[in-house]
Amino acid sequence: VRLVESGGGQVQAGGSLRLSCAAFGVSVGNAVMRWYRRAPGNQLEEVALITTPGEITHYRDSVKDRFTISRDNGKNTVSLQMNNLQSEDTARYYCTADIASGKYWGRGTEVTVSS
């Protein structure tokens, strides 16, 4: 299983980014997919998840109404649309897949929000 994140970068406060997670060796439609982040000096925190079966989503309070997680089964990718980014969203973002054999992590992508 391999997960590859992309789409990170530097953006000004109020801007948007769309992160993507490409999955190899696992079907995103058969996994609970999550995005986590770790800011410098901070603990890892869960940002969003999307369940399977069904498309139930859950977000941490600080990103509700700004971030949207979605899944494209045809492309085998999971995305995180991030709008109205704030400086506190600066972090390295990781994609994970939870399946029967375990939890798998990507290497992450950096997001920097300047105020």
Protein Blocks (a to p, Z undefined) as FASTA:
>chain_A
ZZddehiacddehiacddddddehiafklcccddddddehiacddfbdcddedjddcddf
klgokaccdddfknopacdddehiafklgccdddddddfkbccddebjaddddZZ
